[in-house]
Amino acid sequence: MLPTLHERFPLREFNTFGVEARARYFCRVRAAGELAALAAEPKLDGLPRLVLGGGSNLLLTGDFDGLVIKVEVPGLREVGDSGENWHVEVGAGENWHDTVERLLAMGRAGLENLALIPGNCGAAPIQNIGAYGIELAERFDSLVAWDFEANQTVRMSAADCDFGYRDSVFKRQLAGRRIVLSITLALPKRWEPVAGYADVAHELKARGIGRPAARELFDAVVAIRRRKLPDPATVGNAGSFFKNPIVTRDEHRALIAHHPSLVGYPLPGGRVKLAAAWLIDAAGLKGATRGRAGVYEKQALVLVNRGGATGAEILALAREVQDKVAEKFGLWLEPELVIV
Ligand SMILES: Cc1cc2nc3c(=O)[nH]c(=O)nc-3n(C[C@H](O)[C@H](O)[C@H](O)COP(=O)(O)OP(=O)(O)OC[C@H]3O[C@@H](n4cnc5c(N)ncnc54)[C@H](O)[C@@H]3O)c2cc1C
């Protein structure tokens, strides 16, 4: 059945930056059949599509002259196990953090390091969400997506998704072509805490916890994030605006020679992931304000809407950050979020 199509629909409440923009058409989808009906609707033929979850990883730079599809597929159910892992299928429209907490209450641990990441479950594979030493890819079995070219649902394995650092096939070859309807998580039966990340280790120590239970790790991650990151309900933002750049060992050596306090984390294979927040801070932009857009005072990787900013204003600030970091360090910061 064709979902209700709203015209000239305001999107301010549907993006965590809180910028004003309108969609030519907007609809909510709860099942694959509705996507088949949308594909067959003549007035939508040839229009660009934007898939929306919680709107916490995108920047709208103007009105969207196409169809915005808000995915609201519900549901959470255990679908068996693979010997090592419990498998749980979750609808793309379920809120991510609520799902992490619900699973913990069901005795299904493994996602606590990813607590409090805003947005919905359907978007989690798009950039292979990650935080505090865990990425979705490590807890992922498969997903079901609607394919607009084949006009049918397809199941995709982790290999099909080709996950990378804040990256997947959905940001590349399949951009705009497939809509995630559900994901199946693989949660370890023999759970081990992942608590090596410095912030997490400090927080647990401060709480007097040696080996944390899953709920204790969850609480620690939530506390760290509440302190460090702005809550989109009060300050418009989309989390990290840029990816941390990855350089070779030689490039790292050359940079350290000029900037001895440069912060980087060694990766397997000899490469080094640099802290983009440090680069932005060192370029003198932490806490900067340009019009109604700004660089967050407590975490320079986060750009914020200081009240009434347009998407274009935030984008202009992002460009300034990229230029200044490139000028000082010869490195180009790639956006982590999706610029629409
Ligand atoms: C305060 C804050 C902190 C954050 N911290 C982190 C963090 O620690 N780690 C991290 O990885 N991210 C983080 N993020 C980014 C964001 O929360 C995640 O990327 C999240 O998965 C986005 O979910 P969403 O539903 O809001 O996606 P949206 O913003 O709605 O969409 C993001 C992209 O995914 C596509 N998409 C959404 N749903 C679907 C679907 N069902 N099928 C196909 N494509 C889809 C959209 O078209 C868009 O390209 C943070 C954001 C904020 C605001």
The ligand as an SDF file (V2000), in Angstrom:
LIG
                    3D

 53 58  0  0  0  0  0  0  0  0999 V2000
   25.8340   13.3860   19.8920 C   0  0  0  0  0  0  0  0  0  0  0  0
   26.1470   12.3710   18.8180 C   0  0  0  0  0  0  0  0  0  0  0  0
   27.0940   11.3940   19.0570 C   0  0  0  0  0  0  0  0  0  0  0  0
   27.4100   10.4440   18.0800 C   0  0  0  0  0  0  0  0  0  0  0  0
   28.3420    9.4880   18.3700 N   0  0  0  0  0  0  0  0  0  0  0  0
   28.6500    8.5480   17.4560 C   0  0  0  0  0  0  0  0  0  0  0  0
   29.6270    7.5280   17.7560 C   0  0  0  0  0  0  0  0  0  0  0  0
   30.1780    7.4660   18.8420 O   0  0  0  0  0  0  0  0  0  0  0  0
   29.9090    6.6270   16.7870 N   0  0  0  0  0  0  0  0  0  0  0  0
   29.2980    6.6410   15.5730 C   0  0  0  0  0  0  0  0  0  0  0  0
   29.6080    5.7780   14.7580 O   0  0  0  0  0  0  0  0  0  0  0  0
   28.3760    7.5810   15.2700 N   0  0  0  0  0  0  0  0  0  0  0  0
   28.0380    8.5270   16.1750 C   0  0  0  0  0  0  0  0  0  0  0  0
   27.1130    9.4950   15.8790 N   0  0  0  0  0  0  0  0  0  0  0  0
   26.5220    9.5270   14.5340 C   0  0  0  0  0  0  0  0  0  0  0  0
   25.1360    8.8300   14.4220 C   0  0  0  0  0  0  0  0  0  0  0  0
   24.5050    8.7740   15.6560 O   0  0  0  0  0  0  0  0  0  0  0  0
   25.2410    7.4280   13.8450 C   0  0  0  0  0  0  0  0  0  0  0  0
   25.8770    7.4480   12.6060 O   0  0  0  0  0  0  0  0  0  0  0  0
   23.8500    6.7720   13.6910 C   0  0  0  0  0  0  0  0  0  0  0  0
   23.9880    5.4360   13.2780 O   0  0  0  0  0  0  0  0  0  0  0  0
   22.9620    7.5240   12.6990 C   0  0  0  0  0  0  0  0  0  0  0  0
   21.6640    7.0070   12.8200 O   0  0  0  0  0  0  0  0  0  0  0  0
   20.4150    7.7810   12.2610 P   0  0  0  0  0  0  0  0  0  0  0  0
   19.2520    6.8280   12.3300 O   0  0  0  0  0  0  0  0  0  0  0  0
   20.2430    9.0640   12.9620 O   0  0  0  0  0  0  0  0  0  0  0  0
   20.8480    8.0020   10.7490 O   0  0  0  0  0  0  0  0  0  0  0  0
   20.4710    9.2210    9.7790 P   0  0  0  0  0  0  0  0  0  0  0  0
   21.2150   10.4380   10.2090 O   0  0  0  0  0  0  0  0  0  0  0  0
   19.0080    9.3190    9.6360 O   0  0  0  0  0  0  0  0  0  0  0  0
   21.1070    8.7040    8.4210 O   0  0  0  0  0  0  0  0  0  0  0  0
   22.5020    8.6070    8.2680 C   0  0  0  0  0  0  0  0  0  0  0  0
   22.8220    7.9990    6.8950 C   0  0  0  0  0  0  0  0  0  0  0  0
   22.3160    6.6750    6.8420 O   0  0  0  0  0  0  0  0  0  0  0  0
   21.3230    6.5430    5.8090 C   0  0  0  0  0  0  0  0  0  0  0  0
   20.2740    5.6850    6.3770 N   0  0  0  0  0  0  0  0  0  0  0  0
   19.5840    5.8760    7.5220 C   0  0  0  0  0  0  0  0  0  0  0  0
   18.7320    4.8640    7.7300 N   0  0  0  0  0  0  0  0  0  0  0  0
   18.8730    4.0110    6.6860 C   0  0  0  0  0  0  0  0  0  0  0  0
   18.2650    2.7760    6.3140 C   0  0  0  0  0  0  0  0  0  0  0  0
   17.3260    2.2000    7.0790 N   0  0  0  0  0  0  0  0  0  0  0  0
   18.6520    2.1970    5.1480 N   0  0  0  0  0  0  0  0  0  0  0  0
   19.5940    2.7800    4.3450 C   0  0  0  0  0  0  0  0  0  0  0  0
   20.2090    3.9430    4.6440 N   0  0  0  0  0  0  0  0  0  0  0  0
   19.8550    4.5420    5.8010 C   0  0  0  0  0  0  0  0  0  0  0  0
   20.8580    7.9480    5.5210 C   0  0  0  0  0  0  0  0  0  0  0  0
   20.3680    8.0510    4.2180 O   0  0  0  0  0  0  0  0  0  0  0  0
   22.1310    8.7480    5.7300 C   0  0  0  0  0  0  0  0  0  0  0  0
   22.9430    8.6100    4.6040 O   0  0  0  0  0  0  0  0  0  0  0  0
   26.7750   10.4690   16.8300 C   0  0  0  0  0  0  0  0  0  0  0  0
   25.8150   11.4570   16.5770 C   0  0  0  0  0  0  0  0  0  0  0  0
   25.4960   12.3960   17.5630 C   0  0  0  0  0  0  0  0  0  0  0  0
   24.4510   13.4380   17.2870 C   0  0  0  0  0  0  0  0  0  0  0  0
  1  2  1  0
  2  3  1  0
  2 52  2  0
  3  4  2  0
  4  5  1  0
  4 50  1  0
  5  6  2  0
  6  7  1  0
  6 13  1  0
  7  8  2  0
  7  9  1  0
  9 10  1  0
 10 11  2  0
 10 12  1  0
 12 13  2  0
 13 14  1  0
 14 15  1  0
 14 50  1  0
 15 16  1  0
 16 17  1  0
 16 18  1  0
 18 19  1  0
 18 20  1  0
 20 21  1  0
 20 22  1  0
 22 23  1  0
 23 24  1  0
 24 25  2  0
 24 26  1  0
 24 27  1  0
 27 28  1  0
 28 29  2  0
 28 30  1  0
 28 31  1  0
 31 32  1  0
 32 33  1  0
 33 34  1  0
 33 48  1  0
 34 35  1  0
 35 36  1  0
 35 46  1  0
 36 37  1  0
 36 45  1  0
 37 38  2  0
 38 39  1  0
 39 40  1  0
 39 45  2  0
 40 41  1  0
 40 42  2  0
 42 43  1  0
 43 44  2  0
 44 45  1  0
 46 47  1  0
 46 48  1  0
 48 49  1  0
 50 51  2  0
 51 52  1  0
 52 53  1  0
M  END
$$$$
